[in-house]
């Protein structure tokens, strides 16, 4: 049997697939969300290592630019600026 991953044995892959099939929809969703969160956290950490002086907002904007493009990051930047303006007293 050819496996989907080069670093996984056929036996381990069969067991993994069996366990996923036995898990209910809620458990599979939880696993997918956990993987997504870990991936996003690793991406943020990589950006932070490369540019440690970024503020949190700059980090978020850089993440969005890298993963979703310039237009999306510009929109996020405008939304963040509007939120900061709304939060200022006066």
DRENTOR-976309 format. One record per residue (C-alpha): y, x, z; residue number from 1. Coordinates in Angstrom, 3 decimals, m for minus. Example, Ala and Ser with C-alpha at 12.3 -4.5 7.8 and 13.67 -1.06 7.14 Angstrom:
2
ATOM,yy,xx,zz,pos
ATOM,m4.500,12.300,7.800,1
ATOM,m1.060,13.670,7.140,2
REM end
This chain:
90
ATOM,yy,xx,zz,pos
ATOM,0.000,0.000,0.000,1
ATOM,3.460,1.252,m0.861,2
ATOM,5.908,0.809,1.995,3
ATOM,9.508,m0.331,1.727,4
ATOM,10.661,2.739,3.657,5
ATOM,9.619,6.325,2.943,6
ATOM,9.609,7.255,6.634,7
ATOM,7.396,4.378,7.817,8
ATOM,3.613,4.280,7.650,9
ATOM,1.924,1.307,6.044,10
ATOM,0.355,0.381,9.391,11
ATOM,3.695,0.409,11.199,12
ATOM,5.348,m1.588,8.432,13
ATOM,2.611,m4.252,8.481,14
ATOM,2.993,m4.559,12.269,15
ATOM,6.773,m4.800,11.988,16
ATOM,6.518,m7.549,9.373,17
ATOM,3.931,m9.389,11.496,18
ATOM,6.218,m9.285,14.541,19
ATOM,9.183,m10.527,12.505,20
ATOM,7.125,m13.402,11.133,21
ATOM,6.009,m14.362,14.633,22
ATOM,9.569,m14.303,15.971,23
ATOM,11.395,m17.591,15.766,24
ATOM,14.593,m18.088,13.789,25
ATOM,16.776,m17.551,16.867,26
ATOM,15.132,m14.195,17.616,27
ATOM,15.431,m13.052,13.976,28
ATOM,19.103,m14.034,13.968,29
ATOM,19.663,m12.160,17.238,30
ATOM,18.037,m9.048,15.762,31
ATOM,20.173,m9.273,12.620,32
ATOM,23.368,m9.673,14.654,33
ATOM,22.405,m6.755,16.887,34
ATOM,21.807,m4.541,13.843,35
ATOM,25.134,m5.611,12.349,36
ATOM,26.985,m4.852,15.605,37
ATOM,25.342,m1.432,15.933,38
ATOM,26.208,m0.578,12.333,39
ATOM,29.846,m1.588,12.828,40
ATOM,30.069,0.391,16.090,41
ATOM,28.669,3.479,14.358,42
ATOM,31.214,3.107,11.546,43
ATOM,34.072,2.821,14.058,44
ATOM,32.764,5.873,15.937,45
ATOM,32.624,7.899,12.710,46
ATOM,36.230,7.012,11.876,47
ATOM,37.292,7.825,15.455,48
ATOM,35.563,11.252,15.263,49
ATOM,37.311,12.002,11.984,50
ATOM,40.717,10.764,13.139,51
ATOM,40.838,10.709,16.963,52
ATOM,44.590,10.053,17.148,53
ATOM,44.416,6.575,15.566,54
ATOM,45.480,3.639,17.704,55
ATOM,43.049,0.730,18.012,56
ATOM,44.962,m1.279,15.389,57
ATOM,45.049,1.704,13.006,58
ATOM,41.315,2.171,13.530,59
ATOM,40.634,m1.469,12.653,60
ATOM,42.831,m1.273,9.558,61
ATOM,41.117,1.948,8.429,62
ATOM,37.695,0.329,8.931,63
ATOM,38.715,m2.699,6.881,64
ATOM,40.175,m0.500,4.116,65
ATOM,37.004,1.579,3.880,66
ATOM,34.627,m1.385,3.891,67
ATOM,36.580,m4.205,2.247,68
ATOM,39.342,m2.564,0.222,69
ATOM,43.087,m2.068,0.202,70
ATOM,44.043,m5.713,m0.392,71
ATOM,42.031,m6.906,2.590,72
ATOM,43.348,m4.141,4.844,73
ATOM,46.930,m5.010,3.858,74
ATOM,46.277,m8.631,4.815,75
ATOM,44.777,m7.602,8.164,76
ATOM,47.748,m5.316,8.785,77
ATOM,50.196,m8.167,8.105,78
ATOM,48.244,m10.484,10.433,79
ATOM,48.284,m7.876,13.203,80
ATOM,52.020,m7.354,12.756,81
ATOM,52.655,m11.118,12.870,82
ATOM,50.590,m11.412,16.046,83
ATOM,52.559,m8.565,17.666,84
ATOM,55.822,m10.286,16.676,85
ATOM,54.626,m13.596,18.158,86
ATOM,53.677,m11.896,21.429,87
ATOM,57.066,m10.250,21.951,88
ATOM,59.324,m12.114,24.389,89
ATOM,62.575,m13.418,23.154,90
REM end
